[in-house]
Amino acid sequence: MAKAARLVPGVTTVTPHARYFAVHGLVAAEARAQGLDRERTQDLVRRAEVALAAVSFVHHGGHDSAVGRAHGTDALVSWLKGGMVPLAEASRAGRGGYVGSAWGFSAAYFGSELTIGVVLGPDRAPGPACDEPLLRRSLGELLELARCEQLRVDDLAVHDGLCICAGAGAEDGDWLASLLCGTDTRAPDTESTRRRRATIQLVARIIDTHPVRTVTGDVGDVLAFGSFLTEDQIAACSPVAGEWRGLVLRNYTVSAWRRLWAWLVNGVSELTHVDDMVAALADKFPVGTVESFLAALPPTMSAAGDPANAEVLLGAGSDGPKQDLAVLAVGAARTRELTGAALQVFAGRPDQELTPSWFAALLHEQRSSRMADFAARLVHLLVARSERVAFMKTRRNADGTLWFPGRLRSLDGGWLYRTGRERRGSVNLRLDRLGNVLVGAGVLAAGPEGLRVTERGRALLG
């Protein structure tokens, strides 16, 4: 996650919509112009977001737009279907309102907006990149709606230019696109800006040369496997291509650990002895030795010396612990094959548990062990690690009780019990979020054939 943040600064897992950057910039400018205090600024943010969601709901007939659904729509839907949205009530923060935070959904966008210069400081003053005249021309009507006592749903169709989907063809989309792509002189000229631009250029090049429907899936495969990153003249010059290769490949191993651990934890029913966990895992592993298991893995490199899609061939995540162990073993092999930035991002430290380089050393040490014995080693290692990490994160609550974040608790004699289910999903690398924001800003366009780079995108990316 830290590596993804480094390569896509300004876009996070909770910032899917381009238009909110402009809305929050506009509110910041209006708050300064009107001399609003903190509480009144927060109120204006929330009212503007409710108005944006209402317009977007009407524009798409209650369905999602091409860039998804406006924030808070689900909480507002009863008012929207009832035909009238009382803004004071609907825009409340907390129970009964559309959002929990006093700052509305700008709380989720705040770090990103700081990064690209839209706002400044905890009170959301306009930042150096906040173009007030442009934002007022593009979204000024939204402020008028935000000041209404109530919004009549049938009257909102005339404001469809305020929909979350409309930024791609509007001035505020062009403004955000230039900030994200690093061509606006008001954007901070930092290493973060250059890394984001390089990432967008690389993604756009892959979209130009491959059929792409989902950025994480289709672009991710090109980043991870094959010769494109070294043979394509543009991709080969990218300063971030190697890092992305290492990151996408690393995510396969991280996801395999998450699935394997979730399988173990979620299989605990009432009191379970650790030996029963070992037996359950050993039953999913093939017979033979670790060495024979490794010998049966698909090739990790092509004849030309490029990473082969072994993880895809294994059907990562499709058939339980055996496949997860295979993915981890493939990752261990890649520590001997990757080079440069890809290896640096991928391998991790050999003295840090669960990194690919650490697991490579473990497999080498255990290569003559029976798979059943290796299962026991893994279970005991993961249970001990879980408890150790959970104790490190334990905190004392205000009432004096302890908050212990582990899903698995140990008792004397090797007995275990579960306090909750463990999640098994992959880590979000922000690529789909980046793609959605770029569509909303008009750098990319989504159509029946997938994503394509727009003329705006080509002009900005060179």
C-alpha positions in Angstrom: 0.0 0.0 0.0 2.9 2.4 0.8 4.4 1.6 -2.6 1.1 2.2 -4.4 0.8 5.6 -2.5 4.3 6.5 -3.7 3.5 5.7 -7.4 -0.1 7.2 -7.4 0.1 10.3 -5.1 -3.1 12.3 -5.2 -5.4 9.3 -5.8 -6.4 6.8 -3.1 -8.7 3.9 -2.7 -11.5 6.3 -1.5 -11.2 9.0 -4.1 -13.0 7.6 -7.2 -14.6 10.7 -8.6 -12.8 13.6 -10.4 -15.6 16.0 -9.9 -15.3 16.1 -6.1 -11.8 17.7 -6.3 -13.4 20.6 -8.2 -16.4 20.8 -5.8 -14.2 20.9 -2.8 -12.0 23.6 -4.4 -15.0 25.7 -5.2 -16.4 25.4 -1.6 -13.0 26.4 -0.3 -13.0 29.5 -2.5 -16.5 30.4 -1.6 -15.8 30.0 2.1 -12.9 32.4 1.9 -15.0 34.9 -0.2 -17.9 34.8 2.3 -15.6 34.7 5.4 -17.3 31.5 6.7 -16.1 29.9 9.9 -15.2 26.3 10.2 -18.6 25.0 11.0 -20.4 27.0 8.2 -17.7 25.8 5.8 -18.4 22.2 6.8 -22.1 22.8 6.3 -21.6 24.2 2.8 -19.4 21.2 1.9 -22.0 18.8 2.9 -24.9 20.7 1.3 -22.9 20.9 -2.0 -22.2 17.2 -1.9 -25.9 16.4 -1.4 -26.9 18.6 -4.3 -24.2 16.9 -6.5 -25.6 13.5 -5.5 -29.2 14.6 -6.2 -28.4 16.0 -9.7 -26.4 12.9 -10.6 -29.2 10.6 -9.4 -31.7 12.4 -11.6 -29.3 12.6 -14.6 -28.9 8.8 -14.7 -32.5 7.9 -13.7 -31.4 6.4 -10.4 -28.7 4.2 -12.0 -24.9 4.5 -11.8 -23.1 6.7 -14.3 -20.1 5.6 -16.3 -17.9 6.7 -13.4 -20.0 5.1 -10.8 -22.4 6.5 -8.1 -22.1 9.8 -6.3 -21.1 9.6 -2.7 -24.0 9.3 -0.2 -26.6 8.4 -2.8 -27.7 5.3 -0.9 -28.3 7.3 2.2 -30.3 9.9 0.2 -32.3 7.5 -1.9 -35.5 7.6 0.1 -35.7 11.4 -0.2 -34.7 11.2 -3.9 -37.4 8.7 -4.7 -39.9 10.7 -2.6 -39.4 13.7 -4.8 -38.0 16.2 -2.3 -34.7 16.5 -0.6 -34.7 18.7 2.6 -31.1 20.0 2.5 -30.7 20.8 6.2 -31.8 17.4 7.3 -30.2 15.4 4.5 -26.8 17.1 4.8 -26.5 16.4 8.5 -23.3 14.6 9.6 -23.8 11.5 11.7 -26.8 9.4 12.3 -29.7 10.2 10.0 -27.6 12.2 7.6 -25.8 11.1 4.4 -22.3 10.9 5.9 -20.5 10.4 9.2 -17.8 13.1 9.0 -18.5 16.8 9.6 -16.4 17.5 6.5 -18.6 15.2 4.4 -16.7 13.2 1.8 -14.1 15.9 1.6 -12.5 14.1 4.6 -11.7 11.2 2.2 -10.3 13.5 -0.5 -8.4 15.8 1.8 -5.0 14.2 1.6 -5.3 14.0 -2.2 -6.4 17.6 -2.5 -3.5 18.7 -0.4 -1.1 16.7 -2.5 -2.2 18.4 -5.8 -2.7 21.8 -4.3 -6.5 22.2 -4.4 -6.7 23.1 -0.7 -4.4 24.1 2.1 -4.5 23.3 5.8 -7.0 21.6 8.1 -9.6 24.3 7.5 -9.6 23.7 3.7 -8.4 27.1 2.5 -8.0 27.4 -1.3 -4.7 26.0 -2.4 -2.3 27.3 -5.0 -3.9 25.2 -7.7 -7.4 26.3 -6.9 -8.7 28.3 -10.0 -11.6 30.1 -8.5 -12.9 31.8 -11.7 -12.8 28.6 -13.6 -14.5 26.6 -10.9 -17.2 29.2 -10.6 -17.9 29.1 -14.3 -18.0 25.3 -14.3 -19.8 24.6 -11.1 -21.2 27.9 -9.7 -24.8 26.6 -10.0 -24.0 24.0 -7.4 -23.6 26.7 -4.8 -27.0 28.0 -5.6 -28.5 24.6 -5.2 -26.6 24.1 -1.9 -28.2 27.2 -0.4 -31.8 26.0 -1.1 -34.0 24.9 1.7 -35.0 21.9 -0.3 -34.4 20.4 -3.7 -37.4 19.4 -5.8 -36.2 16.3 -7.7 -38.3 17.0 -10.8 -36.6 20.4 -11.2 -33.0 19.0 -11.2 -32.8 17.7 -14.8 -31.9 21.2 -16.0 -28.7 21.0 -14.0 -27.4 17.9 -15.6 -24.1 19.7 -16.3 -23.4 19.4 -12.6 -23.5 15.6 -12.7 -20.4 13.6 -11.6 -20.1 12.3 -15.2 -20.0 15.8 -16.8 -16.6 16.9 -15.7 -14.9 15.1 -18.6 -16.3 17.6 -21.0 -16.2 20.7 -18.7 -13.6 23.2 -17.7 -13.1 21.7 -14.3 -12.2 18.4 -15.9 -9.6 20.0 -18.0 -8.3 21.8 -14.9 -8.0 18.6 -12.8 -6.5 16.7 -15.8 -3.7 19.2 -16.1 -3.0 19.0 -12.3 -2.9 15.2 -12.3 -0.8 15.0 -15.4 1.6 17.6 -14.0 1.3 20.2 -16.8 -0.3 23.0 -14.7 2.3 25.4 -13.5 0.3 25.9 -10.3 0.7 22.2 -9.4 3.6 21.5 -7.0 6.7 20.6 -9.1 7.7 17.7 -6.8 8.9 14.1 -7.2 5.4 13.0 -6.3 4.0 15.0 -9.3 6.6 13.5 -11.6 5.9 9.9 -10.4 2.1 10.4 -10.9 2.7 11.8 -14.4 5.0 8.9 -15.3 2.4 6.4 -14.0 -0.4 8.0 -16.0 1.8 8.1 -19.1 2.6 4.4 -18.7 -1.0 3.4 -18.1 -2.1 5.5 -21.1 0.6 3.8 -23.3 -0.7 0.3 -22.3 -4.3 1.4 -23.1 -3.1 2.7 -26.5 -1.6 -0.7 -27.3 -3.8 -3.3 -25.6 -7.5 -3.9 -25.1 -8.2 -2.7 -21.6 -11.5 -2.9 -19.8 -10.3 -2.8 -16.2 -7.0 -1.0 -15.3 -6.1 -3.3 -12.4 -6.8 -6.5 -14.3 -5.7 -5.7 -17.9 -3.1 -3.0 -17.3 -1.8 -5.0 -14.3 -1.1 -8.1 -16.4 0.9 -6.1 -18.9 2.9 -4.5 -16.0 3.6 -7.8 -14.4 4.3 -10.2 -17.3 5.8 -10.3 -20.7 8.2 -8.2 -22.7 6.2 -5.0 -23.2 7.9 -3.0 -20.5 11.3 -3.6 -22.1 10.5 -3.8 -25.8 8.0 -0.9 -26.2 10.0 2.3 -26.9 7.9 4.5 -24.7 7.4 2.0 -21.8 11.1 1.1 -21.8 11.9 4.8 -21.0 9.4 5.0 -18.1 11.1 5.8 -14.8 8.4 3.9 -12.9 7.8 0.8 -15.1 10.2 -1.4 -13.0 8.6 -0.3 -9.8 5.1 -1.1 -11.1 6.3 -4.6 -12.2 7.6 -5.3 -8.8 4.5 -3.9 -7.1 2.0 -5.9 -9.1 3.9 -9.1 -8.7 4.3 -8.4 -5.0 0.6 -8.0 -4.7 0.1 -11.6 -5.9 2.2 -12.8 -2.9 0.6 -10.5 -0.4 -2.9 -11.6 -1.6 -1.8 -15.3 -1.3 -0.8 -14.8 2.3 -4.1 -13.0 3.1 -6.1 -15.8 1.6 -4.1 -18.5 3.3 -4.4 -16.9 6.7 -8.1 -16.2 6.2 -8.6 -19.9 5.2 -6.9 -21.0 8.5 -8.7 -18.5 10.7 -12.2 -18.9 9.2 -11.9 -22.6 9.6 -11.7 -22.4 13.4 -15.0 -23.4 14.9 -15.4 -22.9 18.7 -12.4 -24.3 20.5 -9.9 -25.7 18.0 -6.5 -27.2 18.7 -3.6 -26.0 16.7 -2.9 -29.6 15.7 -6.3 -29.7 14.0 -5.4 -26.6 12.0 -2.2 -28.3 10.9 -4.0 -31.4 9.9 -6.6 -29.4 7.9 -3.8 -27.5 6.0 -1.8 -30.7 5.4 -4.8 -32.3 3.9 -5.0 -29.5 1.3 -1.3 -29.9 0.4 0.0 -32.5 -2.0 2.0 -35.5 -0.8 5.7 -35.6 -1.2 8.4 -33.2 -0.3 8.7 -29.5 -0.6 11.3 -30.0 -3.4 8.9 -32.2 -5.4 6.2 -29.6 -5.0 8.5 -26.8 -6.3 9.5 -29.0 -9.3 5.9 -29.2 -10.4 5.3 -25.4 -10.5 4.8 -23.7 -13.9 7.7 -21.7 -15.4 8.2 -18.3 -13.9 10.2 -16.9 -16.9 9.8 -17.1 -20.6 12.4 -18.3 -23.0 13.3 -14.7 -23.7 13.9 -14.0 -20.0 10.7 -12.1 -19.2 8.3 -12.9 -16.3 5.8 -15.5 -17.4 2.2 -15.4 -16.0 2.6 -18.3 -13.6 0.3 -16.7 -11.1 -2.4 -16.5 -13.7 -1.9 -20.1 -14.8 -2.2 -21.2 -11.2 -5.5 -19.6 -10.9 -4.5 -17.5 -7.9 -7.2 -17.6 -5.3 -9.3 -20.2 -7.1 -8.7 -23.4 -5.3 -7.6 -22.8 -1.7 -4.3 -23.3 0.2 -2.5 -25.4 -2.5 -2.8 -22.7 -5.1 -1.9 -20.0 -2.5 1.2 -21.9 -1.5 2.1 -22.3 -5.2 1.8 -18.5 -5.8 4.0 -17.9 -2.8 6.6 -20.4 -4.1 6.5 -18.7 -7.6 7.2 -15.4 -5.8 10.1 -16.9 -4.0 11.5 -18.0 -7.4 11.2 -14.5 -8.8 13.6 -13.2 -6.1 16.3 -14.9 -8.2 15.1 -13.7 -11.5 13.9 -10.1 -11.3 16.5 -7.3 -11.4 16.7 -3.5 -10.8 13.8 -1.6 -9.5 11.4 -4.5 -10.0 13.5 -6.7 -7.7 13.9 -3.9 -5.2 10.2 -3.3 -4.8 9.3 -7.0 -5.0 11.7 -9.0 -2.9 11.6 -7.2 0.5 14.1 -7.9 3.2 15.1 -11.5 3.9 14.9 -10.8 7.7 11.3 -9.6 7.5 8.7 -12.4 7.8 6.4 -13.1 4.8 8.5 -11.2 2.2 9.3 -13.1 -0.9 13.0 -13.2 -0.1 12.2 -14.5 3.4 9.9 -17.2 2.0 12.6 -18.1 -0.6 15.0 -18.8 2.3 12.4 -20.8 4.2 11.7 -23.0 1.2 15.4 -23.6 0.6 15.8 -24.6 4.3 12.7 -26.9 4.2 13.2 -28.3 0.7 13.7 -31.9 1.9 10.8 -31.8 4.4 7.5 -33.6 3.9 4.7 -31.3 2.8 2.8 -32.3 6.0 5.7 -31.1 8.1 5.9 -27.9 6.1 2.2 -27.3 6.8 2.9 -27.6 10.5 5.8 -25.2 10.3 3.6 -22.6 8.5 0.7 -22.9 10.9 2.8 -22.5 14.0 4.7 -19.6 12.4 1.5 -17.8 11.2 -0.3 -18.2 14.5 2.7 -16.9 16.5 3.1 -14.0 14.1 -0.6 -13.1 14.3 -0.5 -13.0 18.1 2.7 -11.0 18.2 1.5 -8.4 15.7 -1.9 -8.2 17.5 -0.2 -7.5 20.9 1.9 -4.8 19.3 -1.3 -3.1 18.1 -3.2 -3.6 21.4 -4.5 -0.3 22.9 -6.3 0.6 26.1 -9.8 2.0 25.6 -11.1 5.0 27.4 -13.1 2.7 29.8 -10.0 0.9 30.8 -10.6 -2.3 28.7 -8.1 -3.5 26.1 -8.7 -3.5 22.4 -7.0 -6.5 20.9 -7.2 -6.6 17.1 -6.4 -10.2 16.5 -9.1 -12.5 15.0 -7.5 -15.5 16.6 -6.9 -16.0 20.4 -4.6 -18.5 21.9 -5.1 -20.4 25.1 -2.8 -22.7 27.1 -2.1 -26.1 25.6 -2.4 -25.1 22.0 -6.1 -24.3 22.0 -7.4 -21.5 19.8 -10.7 -19.7 19.3 -11.9 -17.2 16.8 -13.4 -13.7 17.6 -14.3 -12.8 14.0 -13.8 -13.7 10.4 -10.6 -12.7 8.5 -10.9 -10.9 5.2 -9.2 -12.5 2.2 -9.3 -9.8 -0.5 -6.4 -8.4 -2.5 -4.7 -5.1 -1.6 -6.0 -2.3 -3.7 -3.2 -0.8 -5.8 -5.3 2.3 -6.8 -5.1 1.5 -10.5 -8.8 1.3 -11.0 -9.4 4.4 -8.9 -6.8 6.2 -11.0 -8.5 5.0 -14.2 -11.9 6.2 -12.9 -10.6 9.6 -11.9 -8.9 10.0 -15.3 -12.2 9.1 -17.1 -14.0 11.7 -14.9 -11.3 14.3 -15.9 -11.5 13.5 -19.6 -8.0 12.0 -19.9 -9.5 8.6 -20.6 -12.9 7.6 -22.0 -14.8 4.4 -21.4 -16.8 2.8 -24.2 -18.2 -0.6 -25.3 -14.7 -1.6 -26.4 -13.0 -0.6 -23.2 -10.9 2.4 -22.3 -9.2 4.7 -24.7 -7.0 7.8 -24.4 -8.8 11.0 -25.4 -7.4 13.9 -27.3 -7.2 15.8 -24.1 -5.1 13.0 -22.6 -2.8 13.0 -25.6 -2.3 16.7 -25.4 -1.4 16.6 -21.7 0.8 13.5 -21.8 2.8 14.3 -24.9 
